[in-house]
């Protein structure tokens, strides 16, 4: 049977990235993304809904995100859903999050919810292309189990 696990998101960061390192020294960044959608209710009233999503970014891409991203920045994320469980305080905890394959910076570097895609993309001392997207790699991520199994974030 064929299956597909692919996520495409555009939203604003709700806080600055959190960079950590695995015991093996691999960088891992956690991003919190707010994705807004609007719809009309049955009464015709315009409603807005916000979904908050945790994004996990690995390796060099994690360090780039930590260096250039700040709260409010508009980003595009391409990745896949992962479901993790761990033990904490005698209870089993779980979370559904997105493991990013690619993070592309959109909008001005200062962030802000009103940022328009494509505006002010350059980071200090970087070419426009280098600031637009972190390296598009999938092979740098550690295996699903083992390396990060004991890191509850």
C-alpha positions as YAML, in Angstrom:
chain: A
units: angstrom
residues:
- id: 1
  name: UNK
  ca: [0.00, 0.00, 0.00]
- id: 2
  name: UNK
  ca: [1.27, 3.49, -0.86]
- id: 3
  name: UNK
  ca: [1.53, 6.09, 1.88]
- id: 4
  name: UNK
  ca: [2.55, 9.74, 2.03]
- id: 5
  name: UNK
  ca: [3.67, 11.84, 4.98]
- id: 6
  name: UNK
  ca: [4.34, 15.39, 3.75]
- id: 7
  name: UNK
  ca: [3.52, 18.71, 5.44]
- id: 8
  name: UNK
  ca: [3.71, 22.21, 3.93]
- id: 9
  name: UNK
  ca: [3.17, 25.15, 6.31]
- id: 10
  name: UNK
  ca: [3.48, 28.94, 6.20]
- id: 11
  name: UNK
  ca: [3.19, 30.81, 9.47]
- id: 12
  name: UNK
  ca: [4.79, 33.08, 12.02]
- id: 13
  name: UNK
  ca: [7.15, 32.07, 14.81]
- id: 14
  name: UNK
  ca: [5.56, 32.50, 18.24]
- id: 15
  name: UNK
  ca: [8.95, 32.66, 19.98]
- id: 16
  name: UNK
  ca: [12.67, 32.61, 19.19]
- id: 17
  name: UNK
  ca: [14.13, 29.22, 18.18]
- id: 18
  name: UNK
  ca: [15.49, 27.00, 20.95]
- id: 19
  name: UNK
  ca: [18.79, 25.35, 19.99]
- id: 20
  name: UNK
  ca: [20.02, 22.22, 21.77]
- id: 21
  name: UNK
  ca: [22.61, 19.57, 21.06]
- id: 22
  name: UNK
  ca: [22.19, 15.79, 21.28]
- id: 23
  name: UNK
  ca: [24.74, 13.85, 23.38]
- id: 24
  name: UNK
  ca: [26.49, 13.10, 20.07]
- id: 25
  name: UNK
  ca: [26.83, 16.84, 19.31]
- id: 26
  name: UNK
  ca: [24.13, 17.13, 16.61]
- id: 27
  name: UNK
  ca: [22.33, 20.51, 16.67]
- id: 28
  name: UNK
  ca: [18.54, 20.41, 17.08]
- id: 29
  name: UNK
  ca: [16.29, 23.50, 16.99]
- id: 30
  name: UNK
  ca: [12.69, 23.66, 18.13]
- id: 31
  name: UNK
  ca: [10.46, 26.24, 16.46]
- id: 32
  name: UNK
  ca: [6.90, 27.14, 17.48]
- id: 33
  name: UNK
  ca: [4.76, 28.13, 14.51]
- id: 34
  name: UNK
  ca: [1.34, 29.82, 14.43]
- id: 35
  name: UNK
  ca: [-0.63, 29.06, 11.26]
- id: 36
  name: UNK
  ca: [-3.78, 31.13, 10.72]
- id: 37
  name: UNK
  ca: [-6.79, 30.19, 8.64]
- id: 38
  name: UNK
  ca: [-10.07, 31.98, 8.14]
- id: 39
  name: UNK
  ca: [-13.49, 30.71, 7.21]
- id: 40
  name: UNK
  ca: [-17.14, 31.74, 7.16]
- id: 41
  name: UNK
  ca: [-19.45, 30.33, 9.80]
- id: 42
  name: UNK
  ca: [-22.95, 29.06, 8.93]
- id: 43
  name: UNK
  ca: [-24.27, 32.52, 9.79]
- id: 44
  name: UNK
  ca: [-21.90, 34.07, 7.23]
- id: 45
  name: UNK
  ca: [-19.65, 35.60, 9.87]
- id: 46
  name: UNK
  ca: [-15.90, 35.61, 9.09]
- id: 47
  name: UNK
  ca: [-13.98, 33.60, 11.73]
- id: 48
  name: UNK
  ca: [-10.25, 33.12, 12.20]
- id: 49
  name: UNK
  ca: [-8.57, 30.06, 13.67]
- id: 50
  name: UNK
  ca: [-4.95, 29.66, 14.75]
- id: 51
  name: UNK
  ca: [-3.11, 26.34, 14.94]
- id: 52
  name: UNK
  ca: [0.12, 26.16, 16.98]
- id: 53
  name: UNK
  ca: [2.65, 23.62, 15.72]
- id: 54
  name: UNK
  ca: [6.04, 22.44, 17.00]
- id: 55
  name: UNK
  ca: [8.72, 22.15, 14.33]
- id: 56
  name: UNK
  ca: [11.98, 20.21, 14.83]
- id: 57
  name: UNK
  ca: [14.96, 21.19, 12.67]
- id: 58
  name: UNK
  ca: [18.24, 19.20, 12.59]
- id: 59
  name: UNK
  ca: [21.93, 19.78, 11.83]
- id: 60
  name: UNK
  ca: [23.31, 22.85, 10.04]
- id: 61
  name: UNK
  ca: [19.79, 23.98, 9.17]
- id: 62
  name: UNK
  ca: [19.03, 24.14, 12.93]
- id: 63
  name: UNK
  ca: [22.02, 26.42, 13.53]
- id: 64
  name: UNK
  ca: [21.01, 28.69, 10.63]
- id: 65
  name: UNK
  ca: [17.45, 28.95, 11.99]
- id: 66
  name: UNK
  ca: [18.78, 29.79, 15.45]
- id: 67
  name: UNK
  ca: [21.09, 32.46, 14.02]
- id: 68
  name: UNK
  ca: [18.60, 34.30, 11.76]
- id: 69
  name: UNK
  ca: [15.06, 33.62, 12.99]
- id: 70
  name: UNK
  ca: [13.27, 35.63, 15.67]
- id: 71
  name: UNK
  ca: [9.77, 35.72, 17.11]
- id: 72
  name: UNK
  ca: [7.21, 36.97, 14.56]
- id: 73
  name: UNK
  ca: [9.21, 35.97, 11.46]
- id: 74
  name: UNK
  ca: [7.18, 34.48, 8.60]
- id: 75
  name: UNK
  ca: [8.57, 31.12, 7.42]
- id: 76
  name: UNK
  ca: [7.72, 28.28, 5.06]
- id: 77
  name: UNK
  ca: [8.30, 24.75, 6.39]
- id: 78
  name: UNK
  ca: [8.33, 21.53, 4.40]
- id: 79
  name: UNK
  ca: [8.61, 18.30, 6.35]
- id: 80
  name: UNK
  ca: [6.78, 15.29, 7.76]
- id: 81
  name: UNK
  ca: [4.68, 14.50, 10.80]
- id: 82
  name: UNK
  ca: [6.26, 12.53, 13.61]
- id: 83
  name: UNK
  ca: [4.69, 11.16, 16.78]
- id: 84
  name: UNK
  ca: [6.95, 10.85, 19.82]
- id: 85
  name: UNK
  ca: [6.37, 9.41, 23.27]
- id: 86
  name: UNK
  ca: [8.54, 9.58, 26.41]
- id: 87
  name: UNK
  ca: [8.32, 8.99, 30.15]
- id: 88
  name: UNK
  ca: [8.24, 12.00, 32.49]
- id: 89
  name: UNK
  ca: [7.37, 12.01, 36.19]
- id: 90
  name: UNK
  ca: [6.06, 8.45, 35.94]
- id: 91
  name: UNK
  ca: [3.64, 9.31, 33.11]
- id: 92
  name: UNK
  ca: [3.85, 8.59, 29.42]
- id: 93
  name: UNK
  ca: [3.80, 11.81, 27.42]
- id: 94
  name: UNK
  ca: [3.33, 12.17, 23.68]
- id: 95
  name: UNK
  ca: [3.41, 14.86, 21.01]
- id: 96
  name: UNK
  ca: [2.72, 15.20, 17.31]
- id: 97
  name: UNK
  ca: [5.19, 17.55, 15.62]
- id: 98
  name: UNK
  ca: [6.76, 18.30, 12.25]
- id: 99
  name: UNK
  ca: [10.31, 17.23, 11.45]
- id: 100
  name: UNK
  ca: [11.47, 19.88, 8.96]
- id: 101
  name: UNK
  ca: [13.25, 18.89, 5.77]
- id: 102
  name: UNK
  ca: [13.38, 22.51, 4.59]
- id: 103
  name: UNK
  ca: [12.84, 25.89, 6.23]
- id: 104
  name: UNK
  ca: [12.58, 28.96, 4.01]
- id: 105
  name: UNK
  ca: [12.67, 32.44, 5.51]
- id: 106
  name: UNK
  ca: [9.93, 34.77, 4.25]
- id: 107
  name: UNK
  ca: [9.16, 38.40, 4.99]
- id: 108
  name: UNK
  ca: [11.43, 40.97, 6.60]
- id: 109
  name: UNK
  ca: [14.20, 39.84, 8.95]
- id: 110
  name: UNK
  ca: [12.66, 41.84, 11.81]
- id: 111
  name: UNK
  ca: [9.61, 39.56, 11.83]
- id: 112
  name: UNK
  ca: [6.09, 40.78, 12.36]
- id: 113
  name: UNK
  ca: [2.73, 39.25, 11.57]
- id: 114
  name: UNK
  ca: [2.08, 41.67, 8.71]
- id: 115
  name: UNK
  ca: [5.17, 40.60, 6.80]
- id: 116
  name: UNK
  ca: [4.66, 40.01, 3.12]
- id: 117
  name: UNK
  ca: [6.40, 37.07, 1.44]
- id: 118
  name: UNK
  ca: [9.47, 38.10, -0.51]
- id: 119
  name: UNK
  ca: [10.15, 41.40, 1.24]
- id: 120
  name: UNK
  ca: [13.45, 42.15, 2.96]
- id: 121
  name: UNK
  ca: [14.89, 38.66, 2.84]
- id: 122
  name: UNK
  ca: [18.60, 39.40, 3.23]
- id: 123
  name: UNK
  ca: [20.37, 38.62, 6.49]
- id: 124
  name: UNK
  ca: [23.43, 40.68, 7.46]
- id: 125
  name: UNK
  ca: [26.50, 39.59, 5.49]
- id: 126
  name: UNK
  ca: [24.61, 36.93, 3.54]
- id: 127
  name: UNK
  ca: [23.50, 36.71, -0.05]
- id: 128
  name: UNK
  ca: [19.76, 36.75, -0.66]
- id: 129
  name: UNK
  ca: [19.72, 33.04, -1.54]
- id: 130
  name: UNK
  ca: [21.58, 32.00, 1.61]
- id: 131
  name: UNK
  ca: [19.12, 33.91, 3.81]
- id: 132
  name: UNK
  ca: [16.03, 32.62, 1.96]
- id: 133
  name: UNK
  ca: [16.47, 28.97, 2.73]
- id: 134
  name: UNK
  ca: [18.44, 26.77, 5.00]
- id: 135
  name: UNK
  ca: [20.21, 23.88, 3.29]
- id: 136
  name: UNK
  ca: [17.74, 21.39, 1.86]
- id: 137
  name: UNK
  ca: [19.04, 18.18, 3.33]
- id: 138
  name: UNK
  ca: [17.29, 15.09, 4.57]
- id: 139
  name: UNK
  ca: [20.25, 12.80, 5.16]
- id: 140
  name: UNK
  ca: [21.70, 14.80, 8.10]
- id: 141
  name: UNK
  ca: [18.84, 13.92, 10.45]
- id: 142
  name: UNK
  ca: [19.61, 11.13, 12.89]
- id: 143
  name: UNK
  ca: [17.57, 7.95, 12.80]
- id: 144
  name: UNK
  ca: [14.05, 8.05, 14.23]
- id: 145
  name: UNK
  ca: [14.96, 6.02, 17.31]
- id: 146
  name: UNK
  ca: [18.02, 5.86, 19.52]
- id: 147
  name: UNK
  ca: [19.86, 9.17, 19.21]
- id: 148
  name: UNK
  ca: [17.14, 11.53, 20.43]
- id: 149
  name: UNK
  ca: [14.90, 9.07, 22.26]
- id: 150
  name: UNK
  ca: [15.78, 10.47, 25.70]
- id: 151
  name: UNK
  ca: [15.40, 14.17, 24.78]
- id: 152
  name: UNK
  ca: [11.83, 15.30, 25.64]
- id: 153
  name: UNK
  ca: [11.34, 18.51, 23.65]
...
